[in-house]
Amino acid sequence: MSLLSGKTALVTGGSRGIGAAIVRHLAREGASVAFTYSSSGAAAQALAAELDAAKSTSTASSQSAPATLALQVDSLDPVAVQEAVSTTAAHFGKLDILVNNAGIFELKPTGEFTLDDYERQMGVNARAVFAAIQRAAQVMTEGGRIINIGSNLAEKVPSPGMSLYAMSKAAVWGLTKGAARDLGPRGITVNIIQPGSTDTDMNPASGPHAEGQRGLRAIDSFNKPEEIASMAVYLASDAARSITGASLLIDGGANV
């Protein structure tokens, strides 16, 4: 039996990159999956169609489980984020797994950031995570799993321009620990995966800044999105029942 058979999941920012890899891995392990996207509508619909096609070939009937949900959500709107959680729970009849992956990254010297920059980066990277967790805490039952995708920059900032991003990810780390304490009595775990440089369209391993990033790592090749997804699947499984409040670095030793 697959690790996540009968489970339902919501992944925010799931149409590309690390998010899409997590969506695919959760579905491959038997979960029914919803995911949010902001502007990548074509990619989102293609991914949903791919998962539904795979599901229909592996089951006796394509109607044996609810279809994959692709939900267009602006993560700057906390109400919309919470509605996505509610919609997922209503569509599948429950919510077992929440993966908070949606995020943005803006580089500037600290003195050049504006308050609008602050609202945008903290809104997407931190407030949306709180909004999703707050609503998930209301609809999840015993044994739920909440997995936040942070960044190794929450712990160590190796170059200028990252102050606001690092702040937003450090906030999610603090939220992870507090929520783990609050939800532990219900058997709901809350953990954070802290990736380092990962080969995606936003930060390709062949990009102009890749060489400097590789120089920071003990293992100099970039992460693959599938490596982050594999950790997410493990944390979502019954095998990780006693892991909560944990920060799990996947960064090739950049923070050693």
Backbone hydrogen bonds in HBPLUS format (Angstrom, degrees):
<---DONOR---> <-ACCEPTOR-->    atom                        ^
c    i                          cat <-CA-CA->   ^        H-A-AA   ^      H-
h    n   atom  resd res      DA  || num        DHA   H-A  angle D-A-AA Bond
n    s   type  num  typ     dist DA aas  dist angle  dist       angle   num
A0005-SER N   A0002-SER O   3.48 MM   3  5.44 170.1  2.49 111.1 109.0     1
A0004-LEU N   A0029-GLU O   2.77 MM  25  5.22 146.9  1.88 146.9 152.4     2
A0007-LYS N   A0004-LEU O   3.01 MM   3  5.43 160.7  2.05 137.8 137.8     3
A0032-SER N   A0007-LYS O   2.91 MM  25  6.35 160.2  1.95 153.8 155.8     4
A0096-ASP N   A0008-THR O   3.09 MM  88  5.25 146.0  2.21 125.0 135.4     5
A0097-ILE N   A0008-THR O   2.96 MM  89  6.21 141.6  2.11 151.6 160.6     6
A0009-ALA N   A0032-SER O   2.83 MM  23  6.20 149.4  1.92 161.8 169.6     7
A0034-ALA N   A0009-ALA O   2.84 MM  25  6.15 153.0  1.91 148.2 157.1     8
A0010-LEU N   A0097-ILE O   2.90 MM  87  6.33 144.9  2.03 147.2 157.4     9
A0099-VAL N   A0010-LEU O   2.82 MM  89  6.17 165.6  1.84 165.1 167.7    10
A0011-VAL N   A0034-ALA O   2.92 MM  23  6.39 150.9  2.01 142.7 150.9    11
A0036-THR N   A0011-VAL O   2.95 MM  25  6.49 147.8  2.05 148.7 156.3    12
A0012-THR N   A0099-VAL O   2.95 MM  87  6.38 163.4  1.98 172.0 177.5    13
A0014-GLY N   A0036-THR O   2.81 MM  22  5.71 150.7  1.90 158.8 168.2    14
A0020-ALA N   A0016-ARG O   3.16 MM   4  4.56 160.7  2.20 102.9 106.9    15
A0021-ALA N   A0017-GLY O   3.17 MM   4  6.49 158.2  2.22 150.7 157.0    16
A0022-ILE N   A0018-ILE O   2.96 MM   4  6.25 154.2  2.03 152.0 159.1    17
A0023-VAL N   A0019-GLY O   2.92 MM   4  6.22 161.7  1.95 152.4 157.5    18
A0024-ARG N   A0020-ALA O   2.95 MM   4  6.17 166.0  1.97 151.8 154.8    19
A0025-HIS N   A0021-ALA O   2.99 MM   4  6.17 161.4  2.03 147.6 152.8    20
A0026-LEU N   A0022-ILE O   2.90 MM   4  6.06 165.8  1.92 158.6 161.9    21
A0027-ALA N   A0023-VAL O   3.05 MM   4  6.22 165.0  2.07 150.8 155.1    22
A0028-ARG N   A0024-ARG O   2.85 MM   4  6.00 155.3  1.91 147.9 155.5    23
A0029-GLU N   A0025-HIS O   3.11 MM   4  6.28 139.2  2.28 140.4 149.7    24
A0029-GLU N   A0026-LEU O   3.20 MM   3  5.25 130.1  2.46  94.9 107.7    25
A0031-ALA N   A0026-LEU O   3.07 MM   5  5.53 155.8  2.13 150.9 143.2    26
A0030-GLY N   A0027-ALA O   2.95 MM   3  5.14 158.2  2.00 111.8 114.0    27
A0069-LEU N   A0033-VAL O   3.29 MM  36  6.69 153.7  2.36 134.1 141.6    28
A0035-PHE N   A0069-LEU O   2.88 MM  34  6.29 149.9  1.97 152.8 161.1    29
A0071-LEU N   A0035-PHE O   2.87 MM  36  6.12 168.8  1.88 156.8 160.7    30
A0037-TYR N   A0071-LEU O   2.98 MM  34  6.27 142.4  2.12 147.6 150.1    31
A0073-VAL N   A0037-TYR O   2.84 MM  36  5.90 158.5  1.89 156.7 164.1    32
A0044-ALA N   A0040-SER O   2.92 MM   4  6.09 154.4  1.99 151.7 159.9    33
A0045-GLN N   A0041-GLY O   2.98 MM   4  6.19 166.5  2.00 154.4 156.9    34
A0046-ALA N   A0042-ALA O   3.00 MM   4  6.13 156.2  2.06 146.7 153.7    35
A0047-LEU N   A0043-ALA O   2.96 MM   4  6.12 154.1  2.02 145.3 151.9    36
A0048-ALA N   A0044-ALA O   2.97 MM   4  6.24 163.6  2.00 152.9 157.2    37
A0049-ALA N   A0045-GLN O   2.98 MM   4  6.12 159.5  2.02 145.5 151.0    38
A0050-GLU N   A0046-ALA O   2.94 MM   4  6.10 152.4  2.02 142.9 150.8    39
A0051-LEU N   A0047-LEU O   3.00 MM   4  6.29 159.7  2.04 152.9 157.2    40
A0052-ASP N   A0048-ALA O   2.99 MM   4  6.20 161.0  2.03 149.7 155.1    41
A0053-ALA N   A0049-ALA O   2.92 MM   4  6.03 155.3  1.98 147.0 153.7    42
A0054-ALA N   A0050-GLU O   3.03 MM   4  6.25 157.5  2.08 145.0 151.0    43
A0055-LYS N   A0051-LEU O   2.90 MM   4  6.09 152.8  1.97 145.6 153.5    44
A0056-SER N   A0052-ASP O   2.94 MM   4  6.12 154.9  2.00 146.1 152.1    45
A0057-THR N   A0053-ALA O   3.22 MM   4  6.44 143.9  2.36 143.4 151.6    46
A0058-SER N   A0055-LYS O   3.19 MM   3  5.25 138.3  2.38  96.9 108.4    47
A0064-SER N   A0061-SER O   3.06 MM   3  5.29 159.6  2.10 116.4 116.6    48
A0077-ASP N   A0074-ASP O   2.90 MM   3  5.64 165.3  1.92 123.8 128.8    49
A0081-VAL N   A0077-ASP O   3.11 MM   4  6.47 152.8  2.19 150.8 159.0    50
A0082-GLN N   A0078-PRO O   3.01 MM   4  6.24 159.6  2.05 144.8 149.5    51
A0083-GLU N   A0079-VAL O   2.88 MM   4  6.15 149.2  1.98 145.8 155.2    52
A0084-ALA N   A0080-ALA O   3.01 MM   4  6.26 143.0  2.15 141.7 150.7    53
A0084-ALA N   A0081-VAL O   3.15 MM   3  5.17 124.0  2.48  94.0 108.0    54
A0085-VAL N   A0081-VAL O   3.25 MM   4  6.68 149.3  2.35 144.7 152.1    55
A0086-SER N   A0082-GLN O   3.02 MM   4  6.35 163.5  2.05 150.3 154.5    56
A0087-THR N   A0083-GLU O   2.78 MM   4  5.92 160.2  1.82 150.1 155.8    57
A0088-THR N   A0084-ALA O   3.00 MM   4  6.10 158.5  2.05 143.0 148.4    58
A0089-ALA N   A0085-VAL O   3.06 MM   4  6.32 167.3  2.08 153.4 156.3    59
A0090-ALA N   A0086-SER O   2.93 MM   4  6.14 155.6  1.99 149.0 156.0    60
A0091-HIS N   A0087-THR O   2.84 MM   4  5.95 159.2  1.88 150.1 156.0    61
A0092-PHE N   A0088-THR O   3.03 MM   4  6.15 169.8  2.04 157.0 158.7    62
A0093-GLY N   A0089-ALA O   2.80 MM   4  5.34 123.1  2.13 129.9 143.9    63
A0145-ARG N   A0096-ASP O   2.82 MM  49  6.21 153.1  1.89 157.6 166.6    64
A0098-LEU N   A0145-ARG O   2.84 MM  47  6.31 156.0  1.89 158.7 166.9    65
A0147-ILE N   A0098-LEU O   2.80 MM  49  6.19 164.4  1.82 164.7 170.0    66
A0100-ASN N   A0147-ILE O   2.85 MM  47  6.29 149.0  1.95 150.7 161.0    67
A0149-ILE N   A0100-ASN O   2.89 MM  49  5.99 162.9  1.92 160.7 155.7    68
A0108-LYS N   A0161-GLY O   3.11 MM  53  4.39 155.6  2.17 122.5 124.1    69
A0112-GLU N   A0109-PRO O   2.89 MM   3  5.42 154.8  1.95 118.8 127.1    70
A0113-PHE N   A0110-THR O   3.35 MM   3  5.65 155.9  2.41 107.7 114.0    71
A0118-TYR N   A0114-THR O   3.05 MM   4  6.44 154.3  2.12 145.0 151.8    72
A0119-GLU N   A0115-LEU O   2.92 MM   4  6.21 163.5  1.95 149.2 152.6    73
A0120-ARG N   A0116-ASP O   2.96 MM   4  6.14 159.5  2.00 149.5 154.7    74
A0121-GLN N   A0117-ASP O   2.93 MM   4  6.10 177.6  1.93 159.0 159.7    75
A0122-MET N   A0118-TYR O   2.89 MM   4  5.77 163.5  1.91 153.9 159.4    76
A0123-GLY N   A0119-GLU O   2.84 MM   4  5.44 137.4  2.03 125.2 138.1    77
A0124-VAL N   A0120-ARG O   3.05 MM   4  6.18 165.6  2.07 148.8 150.8    78
A0125-ASN N   A0121-GLN O   2.96 MM   4  5.83 159.2  2.00 143.4 149.5    79
A0126-ALA N   A0122-MET O   2.92 MM   4  5.15 146.9  2.03 127.6 134.9    80
A0127-ARG N   A0122-MET O   2.88 MM   5  6.28 164.5  1.90 156.3 161.5    81
A0128-ALA N   A0123-GLY O   2.96 MM   5  6.08 140.5  2.12 150.7 160.4    82
A0129-VAL N   A0126-ALA O   3.10 MM   3  5.21 121.4  2.46  98.5 113.2    83
A0130-PHE N   A0126-ALA O   3.06 MM   4  6.44 161.7  2.09 157.0 161.4    84
A0131-ALA N   A0127-ARG O   2.88 MM   4  6.16 164.1  1.91 154.1 158.7    85
A0132-ALA N   A0128-ALA O   2.97 MM   4  6.14 160.2  2.01 145.7 150.3    86
A0133-ILE N   A0129-VAL O   2.96 MM   4  6.16 167.3  1.97 154.7 158.4    87
A0134-GLN N   A0130-PHE O   2.78 MM   4  5.89 164.2  1.81 157.2 162.1    88
A0135-ARG N   A0131-ALA O   3.14 MM   4  6.33 158.3  2.19 145.2 149.9    89
A0136-ALA N   A0132-ALA O   2.83 MM   4  5.98 159.9  1.87 149.5 156.3    90
A0137-ALA N   A0133-ILE O   2.83 MM   4  5.95 152.3  1.91 151.7 157.8    91
A0138-GLN N   A0135-ARG O   2.97 MM   3  5.26 141.7  2.12 104.2 115.5    92
A0139-VAL N   A0136-ALA O   3.07 MM   3  5.21 134.0  2.29 100.8 113.0    93
A0140-MET N   A0136-ALA O   2.79 MM   4  5.64 156.0  1.85 164.4 165.6    94
A0143-GLY N   A0186-ARG O   3.30 MM  43  6.82 149.5  2.40 139.1 147.7    95
A0189-THR N   A0144-GLY O   3.08 MM  45  6.51 149.4  2.18 154.5 149.7    96
A0146-ILE N   A0189-THR O   2.84 MM  43  6.05 154.1  1.91 153.1 161.7    97
A0191-ASN N   A0146-ILE O   3.01 MM  45  6.50 156.1  2.07 155.7 161.1    98
A0148-ASN N   A0191-ASN O   2.83 MM  43  6.20 168.6  1.85 156.0 159.6    99
A0193-ILE N   A0148-ASN O   2.82 MM  45  6.24 158.2  1.87 169.8 175.0   100
A0150-GLY N   A0193-ILE O   2.70 MM  43  5.78 159.3  1.74 159.1 165.6   101
A0154-ALA N   A0151-SER O   3.05 MM   3  5.76 168.7  2.06 119.2 122.0   102
A0152-ASN N   A0195-PRO O   2.93 MM  43  5.60 156.2  1.99 139.3 135.3   103
A0155-GLU N   A0152-ASN O   3.11 MM   3  5.68 161.6  2.15 112.7 118.3   104
A0156-LYS N   A0152-ASN O   3.33 MM   4  6.63 149.4  2.43 142.9 151.6   105
A0166-ALA N   A0162-MET O   2.84 MM   4  5.90 172.4  1.84 165.6 168.1   106
A0167-MET N   A0163-SER O   2.95 MM   4  6.07 152.9  2.02 142.1 150.0   107
A0168-SER N   A0164-LEU O   3.00 MM   4  6.24 157.3  2.05 146.2 151.5   108
A0169-LYS N   A0165-TYR O   3.04 MM   4  6.35 157.2  2.10 154.4 160.3   109
A0170-ALA N   A0166-ALA O   2.87 MM   4  6.02 152.3  1.95 148.7 156.8   110
A0171-ALA N   A0167-MET O   2.98 MM   4  6.18 147.7  2.09 145.1 153.4   111
A0172-VAL N   A0168-SER O   3.28 MM   4  6.60 147.4  2.39 136.8 144.3   112
A0173-TRP N   A0169-LYS O   3.09 MM   4  6.41 147.9  2.19 141.4 150.0   113
A0174-GLY N   A0170-ALA O   3.08 MM   4  6.42 157.3  2.13 148.4 153.3   114
A0175-LEU N   A0171-ALA O   2.94 MM   4  6.22 158.9  1.99 148.3 154.5   115
A0176-THR N   A0172-VAL O   2.84 MM   4  6.01 152.5  1.91 145.4 152.8   116
A0177-LYS N   A0173-TRP O   3.22 MM   4  6.55 157.9  2.27 149.3 152.9   117
A0178-GLY N   A0174-GLY O   3.06 MM   4  6.35 165.2  2.08 153.3 157.4   118
A0179-ALA N   A0175-LEU O   2.82 MM   4  5.90 169.8  1.83 158.7 161.6   119
A0180-ALA N   A0176-THR O   2.95 MM   4  6.00 151.1  2.03 142.4 150.8   120
A0181-ARG N   A0177-LYS O   3.20 MM   4  6.44 152.4  2.28 142.7 148.7   121
A0182-ASP N   A0178-GLY O   3.06 MM   4  6.37 157.5  2.11 147.0 153.3   122
A0183-LEU N   A0179-ALA O   2.85 MM   4  5.93 161.4  1.89 155.7 159.4   123
A0184-GLY N   A0180-ALA O   3.00 MM   4  5.62 130.0  2.26 136.9 146.1   124
A0186-ARG N   A0183-LEU O   2.98 MM   3  5.59 151.4  2.06 118.3 126.9   125
A0188-ILE N   A0183-LEU O   3.37 MM   5  5.42 157.4  2.43 142.2 135.8   126
A0187-GLY N   A0184-GLY O   2.81 MM   3  5.05 163.9  1.84 120.4 122.7   127
A0245-GLY N   A0190-VAL O   2.69 MM  55  5.65 162.8  1.72 152.5 157.6   128
A0192-ILE N   A0246-ALA O   2.93 MM  54  6.25 169.5  1.94 171.9 174.8   129
A0248-LEU N   A0192-ILE O   2.91 MM  56  6.31 164.3  1.93 160.3 165.6   130
A0194-GLN N   A0248-LEU O   2.81 MM  54  5.71 171.5  1.82 136.9 139.6   131
A0250-ILE N   A0194-GLN O   3.02 MM  56  6.01 164.7  2.04 133.8 132.9   132
A0196-GLY N   A0250-ILE O   2.83 MM  54  6.06 143.2  1.96 141.1 132.4   133
A0223-ASN N   A0197-SER O   2.88 MM  26  6.10 169.6  1.89 156.2 152.6   134
A0200-THR N   A0198-THR O   2.96 MM   2  6.02 107.4  2.50 117.2 101.8   135
A0199-ASP N   A0223-ASN O   2.96 MM  24  6.08 171.1  1.96 155.9 153.4   136
A0203-ASN N   A0200-THR O   3.14 MM   3  5.23 134.8  2.35  99.5 111.3   137
A0207-GLY N   A0204-PRO O   2.97 MM   3  5.02 163.4  2.00 112.6 114.1   138
A0210-ALA N   A0207-GLY O   3.25 MM   3  5.28 165.0  2.27 108.0 112.1   139
A0213-GLN N   A0209-HIS O   3.41 MM   4  6.68 154.0  2.48 145.5 152.6   140
A0214-ARG N   A0210-ALA O   2.89 MM   4  6.18 159.3  1.93 158.5 164.2   141
A0215-GLY N   A0211-GLU O   3.10 MM   4  6.32 146.5  2.22 143.4 152.2   142
A0216-LEU N   A0213-GLN O   3.10 MM   3  5.46 155.0  2.17 108.1 115.5   143
A0217-ARG N   A0214-ARG O   3.11 MM   3  5.43 155.6  2.17 111.1 118.3   144
A0218-ALA N   A0252-GLY O   2.79 MM  34  5.72 127.1  2.07 138.5 154.4   145
A0219-ILE N   A0252-GLY O   2.83 MM  33  4.77 161.8  1.86 143.2 146.1   146
A0227-GLU N   A0224-LYS O   2.90 MM   3  5.45 145.9  2.02 116.2 125.7   147
A0228-ILE N   A0225-PRO O   3.14 MM   3  5.39 123.6  2.47 102.1 115.1   148
A0229-ALA N   A0225-PRO O   3.02 MM   4  6.34 160.4  2.06 150.7 156.9   149
A0230-SER N   A0226-GLU O   2.90 MM   4  6.04 149.5  1.99 140.9 148.0   150
A0231-MET N   A0227-GLU O   3.38 MM   4  6.60 154.2  2.46 137.5 142.8   151
A0232-ALA N   A0228-ILE O   3.04 MM   4  6.38 153.7  2.11 147.8 155.6   152
A0233-VAL N   A0229-ALA O   2.93 MM   4  6.24 157.3  1.98 152.8 158.1   153
A0234-TYR N   A0230-SER O   3.07 MM   4  6.34 160.2  2.11 144.9 150.1   154
A0235-LEU N   A0231-MET O   2.96 MM   4  6.23 165.7  1.98 153.6 156.9   155
A0236-ALA N   A0232-ALA O   2.95 MM   4  6.13 138.7  2.12 142.4 154.0   156
A0236-ALA N   A0233-VAL O   3.13 MM   3  5.02 125.0  2.45  92.6 107.1   157
A0237-SER N   A0234-TYR O   3.06 MM   3  5.19 150.0  2.15 103.5 112.8   158
A0240-ALA N   A0237-SER O   3.22 MM   3  5.82 160.3  2.26 112.7 117.9   159
A0241-ARG N   A0238-ASP O   3.22 MM   3  5.36 144.1  2.36 121.0 117.5   160
A0243-ILE N   A0240-ALA O   3.08 MM   3  5.34 169.1  2.09 116.6 119.5   161
A0254-ALA N   A0251-ASP O   3.11 MM   3  5.63 153.5  2.18 115.4 122.5   162
A0256-VAL N   A0253-GLY O   3.21 MM   3  5.16 166.9  2.23 107.9 109.2   163
